[in-house]
Amino acid sequence: MLRTLIVYKGVYGSTEEIARKLGMILGPSRCCTPEEFRDEYREFEFIIMGSGVYRGKLHPEITDFIRDNPWIAEKPVALFSVSLSMEDGARALREAEELMGIR
């Protein structure tokens, strides 16, 4: 099984809840917020990033994390958002993909 790193940031608790449940489902994993990230976590084989969507954007700490860690684009990556609007969530995820150079 791939070791999975789940980096998340939210305000109200839903994003953390989803991240932790994903970790239980996916097997060997670690959940952390951007400020809890350690350099040794770069060794994980699969990266998941999740964020609440606020005013149509991902949490700034997640976008900063993506910008500050270009090595992420070299790994298999999955993204998730927590939003009341599917359109806002999809738009925010597209922006994250663009930051990683996926789109």
C-alpha positions as CSV (number, residue, x, y, z in Angstrom):
1,M,0.0,0.0,0.0
2,L,1.1,3.5,-0.7
3,R,1.9,5.7,2.3
4,T,-0.5,8.7,2.0
5,L,0.0,12.2,3.3
6,I,-3.2,14.2,3.7
7,V,-2.6,17.9,4.0
8,Y,-5.8,19.9,4.9
9,K,-7.0,23.2,6.1
10,G,-10.4,24.4,7.1
11,V,-12.2,26.6,9.5
12,Y,-15.2,24.8,10.8
13,G,-14.1,21.2,11.2
14,S,-15.6,19.5,8.2
15,T,-12.4,19.4,6.2
16,E,-10.5,17.9,9.1
17,E,-13.2,15.2,9.5
18,I,-13.0,14.3,5.8
19,A,-9.2,14.2,5.9
20,R,-9.2,11.9,8.9
21,K,-11.8,9.5,7.5
22,L,-9.8,9.3,4.2
23,G,-6.8,8.4,6.2
24,M,-8.6,5.5,7.9
25,I,-9.9,4.2,4.6
26,L,-6.6,4.5,2.6
27,G,-4.4,2.7,5.0
28,P,-1.0,3.9,6.1
29,S,-1.4,7.7,6.2
30,R,-0.7,10.9,8.1
31,C,-2.9,13.9,8.3
32,C,-1.5,17.3,8.9
33,T,-2.3,21.0,8.4
34,P,0.3,23.1,6.4
35,E,1.7,24.4,9.7
36,E,2.2,20.9,11.0
37,F,4.0,19.7,7.9
38,R,7.5,18.3,8.4
39,D,10.2,17.7,5.8
40,E,10.2,14.0,6.5
41,Y,6.6,13.9,5.1
42,R,8.1,14.4,1.6
43,E,8.8,10.7,1.6
44,F,5.1,9.7,1.4
45,E,4.2,8.3,-2.0
46,F,0.7,9.7,-2.4
47,I,-0.4,13.2,-1.5
48,I,-4.0,14.4,-0.9
49,M,-4.7,18.0,-0.3
50,G,-8.1,19.3,1.0
51,S,-9.5,22.6,1.8
52,G,-12.7,24.4,2.6
53,V,-13.7,26.9,0.0
54,Y,-14.2,30.5,1.1
55,R,-15.5,33.2,-1.3
56,G,-14.8,30.8,-4.1
57,K,-11.1,30.1,-3.1
58,L,-9.2,27.4,-1.3
59,H,-7.9,28.4,2.1
60,P,-4.8,30.6,1.6
61,E,-2.7,28.2,3.7
62,I,-3.3,25.4,1.2
63,T,-2.5,27.5,-1.9
64,D,0.6,28.8,-0.1
65,F,1.6,25.2,0.7
66,I,1.2,24.2,-3.0
67,R,3.2,27.3,-4.1
68,D,6.0,26.7,-1.5
69,N,6.3,22.9,-2.2
70,P,6.9,22.3,-6.0
71,W,7.9,18.7,-5.3
72,I,4.2,17.9,-4.8
73,A,3.7,17.9,-8.6
74,E,6.2,15.0,-8.9
75,K,4.0,12.7,-6.8
76,P,0.5,11.3,-7.5
77,V,-1.9,13.9,-6.1
78,A,-5.6,14.0,-5.3
79,L,-7.5,17.1,-4.3
80,F,-10.7,17.7,-2.4
81,S,-12.7,20.7,-1.4
82,V,-15.5,21.3,1.0
83,S,-18.0,23.8,-0.2
84,L,-21.7,24.6,-0.3
85,S,-21.4,25.3,-4.0
86,M,-20.2,22.6,-6.4
87,E,-19.2,25.3,-8.9
88,D,-17.1,27.2,-6.3
89,G,-15.5,23.9,-5.2
90,A,-14.7,22.9,-8.8
91,R,-13.3,26.3,-9.7
92,A,-11.1,26.3,-6.6
93,L,-9.7,22.9,-7.4
94,R,-8.9,24.0,-10.9
95,E,-6.9,26.8,-9.5
96,A,-5.0,24.4,-7.3
97,E,-4.3,22.2,-10.4
98,E,-2.9,25.3,-12.2
99,L,-0.6,26.1,-9.3
100,M,0.8,22.6,-9.6
101,G,1.2,22.9,-13.3
102,I,-1.4,20.2,-14.0
103,R,-3.6,22.3,-16.2
